[in-house]
Amino acid sequence: MFNYLWFFLAALFEIAGCYGFWMWLRQGKGVLWVVPALLSLTAFALLLTRVEATYAGRAYAAYGGIYVIASIAWLGLIERVRPLTSDWIGVAFCVVGATIILFGPRWSGS
């Protein structure tokens, strides 16, 4: 269950870091937006290593589903754009997929 905590925290920091670059490069904000963006992206990378998974690739794939829900939540909470029903349906599919990847059965030899 801690995996989801690490995933959500990592997603928050990744989105915030990327948002800092978005604000600088796309919205014309000052270059100082880069400093917290880089710190945030560093925190993201460190948090993602906390996930209990045998293989990094599996952890990253499962994280992708959680990133989608965090991105849609960011859209609503930070950018003040109401997510569509189709957004939330897509989120549900992603979370189910992430859960299957992370907690699905493991066979020896694979």
Residue pairs with C-beta under 8 A, 6 or more apart in sequence:
2 50
2 52
3 51
3 52
3 53
3 62
3 102
4 66
6 47
6 48
6 50
6 51
7 48
7 51
7 62
7 63
7 66
7 67
7 98
8 66
8 70
9 47
10 44
10 47
10 48
10 63
10 66
11 44
11 63
11 66
11 67
11 69
11 70
11 71
12 70
13 40
13 41
13 43
13 44
13 47
14 40
14 41
14 44
14 67
15 67
15 70
15 71
15 74
16 36
16 37
16 40
17 36
17 37
17 38
17 39
17 40
17 41
17 43
17 44
18 37
18 41
19 37
19 74
19 78
20 33
20 34
20 36
20 37
20 38
20 40
21 33
21 34
21 37
23 29
23 33
24 30
24 31
24 33
24 34
24 37
48 59
48 60
48 63
51 59
51 62
51 63
53 59
53 62
53 102
58 101
58 102
59 102
61 98
61 101
62 98
62 99
62 101
62 102
63 98
64 94
64 98
65 94
65 95
65 96
65 97
65 98
65 99
65 101
66 94
66 95
66 98
68 90
68 91
68 94
68 95
69 91
69 94
69 95
72 83
72 87
72 88
72 90
72 91
75 81
75 83
75 87
76 82
76 83
